[in-house]
Amino acid sequence: MNMPKNKPFFSYLLLLFGSFLFTAFMFIINLFHFNYNLNADLASEVILAKLIWGSGEIVPQSWFTSSELRIISTPNISALFYGLTHNALLSAGLGCCFMTTGIILSIYFFMNTIEIRKTYKLLMIFLCLMLPCSLVSLELLYLFASYYAIHVIVLFLALGFYNSGLKAKSINRFIYILLVIFAFILGLQGVRGILIIWGPLLCVEVLRNITAFIKTRVFNKSDQKLLVLITLLPALSFVGTLFPFSVEQNISRNIRKGFEKLIFTVIPDVSLAIGFPYTNLAGKIILGILCLITIIILFDLLRKLFKQKELAAFEWSYLVLAISPILTIIMVAFSTVESTERYYFILHFTIAMSIVLLIKKAGNIS
């Protein structure tokens, strides 16, 4: 049976309306209901923004950093808005709106480097806005604080540049300098950038070079050059963590009780991050199906690699998204880092991309 000609356009309008609706709700909450969840952590973010503007310093000398240095983050953006509005809560809300817009644009940038129809690009944005269903996840990304918004923005920018670089077999010099700057600054802020962006990117690039060598028995010069360039990114980010004003991370191994921690602590926190406890039975079933889709897509790509089949550039980029939360899970389980659902926020984007790839493969949206 032929698909009605107006169905793709209707799907596009529906996704556009849904994405606009979610974004509008987030903007309204950030701008007019910011004090709804104004706890001690959020209040400190508001105070920091005000202090940054008042002191004229990116990192005020009078501010004690507990877990992560703020250099490019929501408080830094909010500080600029505070200079315009002189309203601490409004400027904090505007900063979150700015970060939310940055996430949406970075996702669109990444999807725009993939040769797919506009409906798929909009579907990815819609899912990334819709899937975070807990207040904790929303605080990390879109509402009240947008703690890890900059990491998501840089992640999708890096994936877009990586995808373009794979197709062109090289990375533009200006783009690479931009990635180096991001890697170093995120390193100054802490190790999270290495864990969720640069580490997974390096793992995938190493895997790509190994599979290419197994298939051809020859090291491709352009692939080697790309590998060297990408290896420098986590290295530079690590150098950033060594600076005196960067927050020191005290991490030790937990090999002996790692599997126990994985099963009884990390996996329950992962289920929290995905949103299982925050939904009813129908929601749990839907989330279970989405997780199953993610596993199927991941194993299908690994099966293609095992059979030495060629992967498209965007499939390698997807592997970065998939490996990122896996590395986090392994690191938390086999170290003394305390597990929390906040650490596994990338899973929302992994699941979203998995759905897009499945629907693209099935050809149900054109």
C-alpha positions in Angstrom: 0.0 0.0 0.0 1.4 3.4 -0.9 1.9 6.0 1.8 -0.3 9.1 1.5 1.7 12.0 0.1 0.7 14.3 2.9 1.7 11.9 5.7 5.4 12.9 5.9 4.4 16.6 6.0 1.8 15.8 8.7 4.4 13.9 10.8 6.9 16.8 10.4 4.2 19.3 11.6 3.3 17.1 14.5 6.9 16.7 15.7 7.5 20.5 15.2 4.5 21.3 17.3 5.6 18.8 20.0 9.1 20.1 20.1 7.9 23.7 20.3 5.4 22.7 23.1 8.1 21.1 25.2 10.5 24.0 24.7 7.8 26.5 25.5 6.9 24.7 28.8 10.6 24.7 29.8 11.0 28.4 29.0 7.8 29.3 31.0 9.0 27.3 34.0 12.5 28.7 33.9 11.3 32.3 33.5 8.1 32.4 35.7 8.4 29.6 38.1 12.1 29.4 38.9 11.5 29.5 42.7 9.3 26.4 42.5 12.3 24.1 43.3 14.8 26.6 44.8 16.8 24.4 47.0 20.3 25.0 48.5 22.1 23.8 45.3 20.0 25.9 42.9 20.3 28.9 45.2 24.1 28.6 45.1 24.0 28.6 41.3 22.0 31.9 41.4 24.4 33.4 43.9 27.4 32.4 41.9 26.0 34.1 38.7 25.4 37.3 40.7 28.9 37.1 42.2 30.5 36.5 38.8 28.9 39.7 37.5 29.7 41.7 40.6 33.4 40.6 40.8 34.0 40.7 37.0 35.8 37.3 37.4 35.0 34.1 35.6 35.8 32.2 38.8 35.4 34.6 41.7 38.2 34.4 44.3 35.7 34.4 47.1 33.8 31.4 45.7 34.7 27.9 47.0 34.3 25.2 44.4 33.1 21.9 45.8 32.7 19.5 42.9 33.2 21.1 39.6 34.8 24.4 38.4 32.4 26.7 36.5 34.1 28.3 33.4 31.6 27.7 30.6 28.4 26.9 32.4 24.9 28.2 33.2 26.0 30.6 36.0 28.5 32.2 33.6 25.7 32.8 31.1 23.3 33.9 33.8 25.8 36.4 35.0 25.6 38.2 31.6 21.8 38.3 31.9 22.1 39.6 35.5 24.1 42.6 34.1 21.1 43.4 31.9 18.2 42.6 34.3 19.6 43.0 37.8 17.2 40.2 38.7 18.9 37.1 40.1 16.1 34.6 39.6 15.1 36.0 36.1 18.8 35.9 35.0 19.2 32.3 36.2 16.0 31.3 34.3 17.3 33.1 31.1 20.6 31.2 31.5 18.8 27.9 31.5 16.7 29.0 28.5 20.0 29.8 26.7 21.5 26.4 27.5 18.3 24.6 26.5 18.4 26.5 23.1 22.1 25.5 22.8 21.3 21.8 23.4 18.6 21.9 20.7 20.8 23.7 18.2 23.7 21.3 18.8 21.5 18.3 18.3 20.2 19.8 15.1 23.8 20.6 14.0 24.8 16.9 14.6 21.7 15.6 12.8 22.4 18.0 9.9 25.7 16.3 9.3 23.8 13.0 8.6 22.2 12.7 5.2 18.6 12.0 6.4 15.3 13.7 5.9 14.2 16.7 8.1 11.6 14.5 9.9 14.3 12.4 11.4 16.2 15.4 12.6 13.1 16.8 14.2 12.3 13.4 15.7 15.7 13.4 17.4 15.1 16.8 18.9 11.6 15.9 20.1 12.7 12.7 21.7 15.6 14.4 23.5 13.2 16.9 24.9 10.6 14.3 25.8 12.5 11.4 27.3 13.9 13.0 30.5 10.9 12.5 32.8 12.4 13.0 36.3 13.0 16.4 37.9 16.7 15.3 38.5 17.2 14.7 34.7 15.4 17.9 33.8 17.6 19.9 36.2 20.7 18.4 34.6 19.6 19.5 31.1 16.8 22.0 30.8 15.3 23.3 34.0 16.5 25.5 37.0 20.2 24.7 36.7 21.1 22.9 33.5 24.2 21.6 35.3 25.5 19.4 32.4 24.0 21.3 29.5 27.4 22.5 28.3 28.7 18.9 28.2 25.7 17.9 26.0 26.3 20.8 23.7 30.0 20.0 23.3 29.2 16.3 22.9 26.8 16.9 19.9 29.2 19.5 18.4 32.0 17.0 18.6 29.8 14.2 17.1 28.9 16.5 14.2 32.5 17.4 13.6 33.5 13.8 13.9 30.8 12.6 11.5 31.9 15.3 9.0 35.5 14.4 9.5 34.9 10.7 8.8 33.1 11.5 5.5 35.8 14.0 4.5 38.6 11.8 5.9 40.1 14.9 7.7 39.1 17.5 10.2 39.2 21.2 9.3 42.0 23.0 11.1 39.7 25.7 12.6 37.2 23.1 13.8 40.0 21.1 15.4 41.3 24.2 17.3 37.7 24.7 18.5 37.6 21.1 19.8 41.0 21.5 21.5 39.7 24.7 23.3 36.6 22.8 24.4 38.6 19.8 25.6 41.0 21.9 27.6 38.3 24.1 29.2 36.1 21.1 30.1 39.3 19.6 31.6 39.7 22.6 33.8 36.2 22.1 35.0 36.7 18.5 35.9 37.0 14.9 34.5 33.4 14.7 33.3 34.3 15.8 29.8 36.8 13.0 29.4 34.3 10.5 30.7 31.3 11.3 28.5 32.9 13.0 25.4 36.6 12.5 24.7 37.1 9.1 26.2 34.2 7.4 24.3 35.2 9.3 21.1 38.8 7.9 21.4 37.5 4.4 22.1 35.3 4.4 19.0 38.1 5.8 16.8 40.5 3.1 18.1 37.9 0.5 17.4 37.4 1.9 13.9 41.1 1.8 13.1 41.4 -1.8 14.4 38.5 -3.0 12.4 39.8 -1.2 9.3 43.2 -2.8 9.7 41.7 -6.3 10.2 39.7 -5.9 7.0 42.4 -4.4 4.8 45.6 -5.4 6.6 46.8 -1.9 5.8 47.0 1.2 8.1 45.3 4.1 6.3 47.2 7.3 6.6 44.1 9.5 6.9 42.7 7.2 9.6 46.0 7.3 11.5 46.0 11.1 11.3 42.5 11.3 12.6 43.3 8.9 15.4 46.3 11.0 16.5 44.2 14.2 16.5 41.4 12.6 18.5 43.9 11.0 21.0 45.1 14.5 21.8 41.7 15.7 22.9 41.3 13.5 26.1 45.1 14.1 26.7 44.6 17.9 26.6 41.5 17.6 28.7 43.4 15.6 31.3 46.2 18.3 31.3 43.4 20.7 32.2 42.4 18.7 35.3 46.0 19.0 36.6 45.9 22.8 37.0 46.0 24.0 40.6 42.6 25.7 40.5 40.9 22.7 38.9 38.9 20.6 41.4 40.9 17.5 42.5 39.2 14.2 41.9 40.0 11.6 44.5 39.2 8.3 42.8 40.5 4.8 43.7 39.8 1.3 42.4 37.0 -1.0 43.5 37.8 -4.1 41.6 37.0 -6.7 44.3 33.5 -5.4 45.0 32.8 -3.9 41.5 30.3 -6.5 40.3 28.4 -6.3 43.6 28.3 -2.5 43.3 27.2 -2.8 39.6 24.3 -5.1 40.3 23.0 -3.6 43.6 23.8 0.1 43.3 24.7 1.2 39.7 22.0 -0.6 37.8 19.2 0.6 40.1 20.6 4.2 39.6 20.6 3.6 35.8 16.9 2.6 36.0 16.3 5.9 38.0 18.1 7.9 35.3 16.0 6.3 32.5 12.9 7.1 34.5 11.3 3.7 35.4 10.3 4.7 39.0 8.7 7.9 37.9 6.2 6.4 35.5 3.1 4.2 35.8 2.9 0.6 34.5 2.3 1.7 30.9 5.2 4.1 31.1 7.5 1.4 32.4 6.5 -0.9 29.5 7.2 1.8 27.0 10.6 2.6 28.6 11.4 -1.1 28.6 10.7 -1.3 24.9 12.8 1.7 24.2 15.7 0.2 26.2 15.3 -3.1 24.3 15.4 -1.1 21.0 18.7 0.5 22.1 20.2 -2.8 22.9 19.1 -4.3 19.6 20.5 -1.3 17.6 23.8 -1.5 19.5 24.2 -5.2 19.0 23.2 -5.0 15.3 26.1 -2.5 14.7 28.5 -4.7 16.7 27.4 -7.7 14.6 28.1 -5.7 11.4 31.6 -5.0 12.8 32.2 -8.7 13.6 31.2 -9.6 10.1 33.6 -6.9 8.8 30.8 -4.9 7.2 31.3 -1.2 6.5 29.7 1.2 8.9 28.4 4.6 7.8 29.9 7.7 9.5 26.8 8.4 11.5 26.8 4.8 12.8 30.3 5.4 14.3 28.9 8.6 15.8 26.1 6.6 17.3 28.6 4.2 18.9 30.1 7.2 20.7 26.7 8.0 22.1 26.2 4.3 23.1 29.7 3.8 24.6 29.5 7.0 26.7 27.0 5.8 29.3 28.6 2.3 29.3 32.0 3.8 30.2 30.4 5.8 33.0 28.7 2.7 34.3 31.9 0.7 34.3 33.9 3.5 35.9 31.5 4.1 38.7 31.0 0.4 39.4 34.7 -0.4 39.6 35.8 2.7 41.5 35.0 4.4 44.8 33.0 7.1 43.1 29.5 7.2 44.7 26.8 6.2 42.2 23.9 8.5 41.5 21.3 8.7 38.8 22.8 12.1 37.7 25.8 10.4 36.2 23.9 8.5 33.5 22.0 11.4 31.8 23.5 10.6 28.4 21.3 7.5 28.2 18.3 9.8 27.2 20.2 10.8 24.0 21.4 7.3 23.3 17.8 6.0 23.5 16.6 8.8 21.3 19.2 8.2 18.6 18.4 4.4 18.7 14.8 5.1 18.0 15.7 7.4 15.1 18.0 4.8 13.6 15.3 2.1 14.0 12.6 4.1 12.3 15.0 5.2 9.6 15.9 1.6 9.0 12.3 0.5 9.0 11.4 3.4 6.6 8.2 4.2 8.5 8.9 8.0 8.3 10.0 9.6 5.1 
